[in-house]
Amino acid sequence: MTKLNKLPAYMEIFANKVYSCAKLSNVLDDNRIVRLRSLWSDNQIVKDLLSEITKNAHVLQIGLTFGNEIDEVYNKVFKKGKFDIFDISETQINRAKAKYLHHNINIMNYNAAMSWDEKYDVVICYNLLHDLPPVTRQKVMDNALNSLTNGGKAIFIDCAEPINLNPFKWLIFWFNRLYRPFAESLWNAPIESFCLQKDKFRWQHKYYRGRMFQKVVAVRKILSNEDVLKLTKIFRGEK
C-alpha cells in the first residue's frame, strides 16, 4: 500500500482542528465526552457493533475513533483474530500508536478511497461517512464491500435524520450546515444509496436516540432476489 500522509482538501477545510490538533483530540478522547456527544448511546452502539463480530475475526476499521470502541473490538478478536486500522491523519495515527502501544493492532496510514487487496471478515466505518464528500464516500463504501470475505459484513455507524419529535433535531441541522456540510446528505437518503453495488447486499438498519444515530450492516447476497423467487415457486410446486 502507498502511504498518503497529506490530508485531503476537505479535511483541511472542515475538520483540520479535530484531526491535526493533539490537545483537542485528547479532550475528545475522554469517555465522558464521547458519552455526552452520543447522548449516552455509545455503550449500546458499541455493544451492538460487537454482536456483529465473531471471535477471532479478521477485522478492518476505516478511521480511528475516540473513546473505548477500538479497545472493545480488539478484545473481541484478540489472540487468534486480526485487527487492522486505516487512517490518513498523522496526528491521530501517532496518538493511537501511543494509546494502543500494548495492543496488537496494525495501524496504517492509508486512504480508503483507494482500493486494497486484503480481504476481511468485517469492515467497520464508525462515524466516518458524514465527514466524506459523496464521491469519496462512494469510493470508501465500495472498497469496503469489495474487501469482504464470503459471508463477511460491512458495518456503518453514523448520524441519521432525527425524528421530528427529537428536541435536538434542528440544533443538529444547523450545526451540520455550519460545520459538517456532508452530514446532511445522510439525512436525505439511506446509507446504502451512496455505493454503486448496493443491490448485491442485504442491508439491516437500527437507530438510536430518536434516530440521531444509525447502525447499518451490509451482508452479501448469496442468492439474488430472482433466484429466491424461483426457488420459492419450485418449493410450492408452481411453474
N, C-alpha and C positions, 0 to 999 in steps of 0.2 A: 504493500500500500504506500502511496505517495503522501508524505506529510504536508499538511497545509496549515501553516501557523497563522496566517493572516486572517483576521475576522472578516466575514463578508460585509459588504457596504451596509446592508440593512441592520446588522447588529451594531455596527459602528454608530449608526444614526440613532436607533431607537432603544438599544439595550446596553450600550457601552459601559455605563456606570455599574450596572449589575455584574456584567461578565468580566470587566477588567479591573474593578476595584476590590482588592482583597479585604479591606476593612469592612466595607458594606456587605460583602459576601459572608464574612464571619458573623455579622449580626443576623443576616437572613438564615444562616445555617443553624441557628438556635431552635431547638424543637418547639419551644414555646411560641416563637414567631411563626414557625411552619404551621402549628395548630391554629393560631389566630388567623392566618391568611386563608386557611382552608375552612374556617368556621368549625373547627374541631371535627372535621370529617376525614382527616388524613389517616387516622388509625384504621377506620373502616375501609377506606380505599386501598390502603396497603394490604390489609387482611384479604380483601377480595382479589387483589393482584396476586398474592402468594397462592391463593387457591387455584389459580390458573397454571401454576408452575409445578411440575413434578420434581421430586427429589432427584438430585444428581443430573439435572438437565443441563444442556449446553445453551447458555443464555447470552444474548447481546442486548445491551441497553444503549440507546442513542441519546446522548446528552446526560451530563452529570446533574444531580439533584441535591437540594438542601434537605436537612433532617436525617432520619434514620432509614429511609426507604432502601437505599443501597445496602446497608447492613442487613436488613431483613431478607432481601433477595439473596445476598451472599450466604447467609446462614441456611437458607433453604437448599441451595445447590452445593454447599461446601462438601469437601472431601473427594467425591467421585465426579462431581459436575465441573462446569467451567463457566466463568463469568467474565465477559469482555465488555468494555465501555468505550464508545466513541465520543469525542468532544473536540471542538475547534478553538476553545479558549485556553491559551497557555496559562492564564491566571487560575482558572478553575482546575485545570489538569494538575498544576503544581500543588494547589490546595488539597486536591483529592489524593494525590500520591502520598502526601504527608499524613492526611487523615486516615487513610487505609493502608498505612505502611505495613501492618502485620496481617493484612488480608491478601489472599492470593487472587487479586483482581488485575486483569490486564487492561490498563487504561491507555488508550491510543489517541493521538492527535490525528483525527480523520474526519473528512467532510462526508456525511452520509448521503449527500446529494449525488455522490459518485458511487457507482456500483462496487461490490466486493464479491469475492469468490466463495468465502467460507459459508457453510450452512449452519443454521441454529434451530434448536427445538422451540425456542421462544425469543421473540424480539420485542423489546419494550420501548415505547416512546412516552415518557412521563412528563407532562406539562411542557411539551416541546412544540407541538404543531401550531399553537397560537402565536408563536414568535416567528413563524416562517411565512414568507410570501407564497401565494398559491402555487406558483410554478415550482419553487423549491420544495414546498410541502408535497406536491405530487411525486417528485423525484424520490424524496426520502421514503414516502409510504410505499411506492412501488418497489424500491430497492429492498425495503424491509420484507415485503411479501415475497419477493423473488428469492430471498436468502433462507426461507423456511424449509426445513426437512419435511419429508412426508409425514403428515399428521401434526406438523408444527403449527404454532399460532402466533399472531402478532397482537399485542395489547397496546391500545392507545388510550391514555388517560389525559384528559384535558378539560377546558372550560366548555360550557354549553349555554344555550339561551335559557335563563331562568324563567319560571312560570310567572304570569302577570301578578300573582299574589305575593311573590317574593319581594320583601321590602328593600332588598339590595339591588334589584334589577336595574333601575335607572342610574343609580350611582355607578354600578359596574359599566353600564353602557357608555357613560360619559368619560369614565376613566379609560376605557378601551379607545374611544375616539381620540383622546388626547395623547395616550402613551403606548397603546398596543393596537396599532392600525390594522393588523392582520387577524386579530382575535374575533372581530365582528363577523367575519365570514363563517366562523364555526357556529354562529347563531343562525345563519341563513340556510344552512344545508347540513345533512348528516356527514360525519367524518368520512365515510366510505365514498362519498361523491367526489372526493378530491383525488382519488387514484384511478388509473386507467383500467385496472384489472379487477374492479370491484365485483363483477359478475362471476368471477372464478372462486369467490369465497363466500362463506356464510358469516353474517355479521350479527353479533349479540350486543345489546345495549343495556347499560344500567346507569341510573342517575342518582345524584346525591344533593342534599341541601336545596330542595326546591329546584332541581335541575341546574344548579350552578356549576356542577362538575359532572363528568361522564366517564365511564369505562366502556370502551368498545373493543370487542375481541373478534378477530378475523381468523377463521379456520378454513383451509382449502376444501372445496367441494370434492368429494371422492366421485360422486355421480352428478351429472348435470340435471337440471330440472326436467329436461326431456326424457332422460334415462329413468328418473324416478317415476314419471308419468307412465312410461312404457311398462315398467315392472309392476306398477300398481294395476294396470289393465290385465297383465298376464295372471297375476295372483287372483284377480276377480273373475278370470275366465272370459274377459272381454276381448274382442278383436281390435 
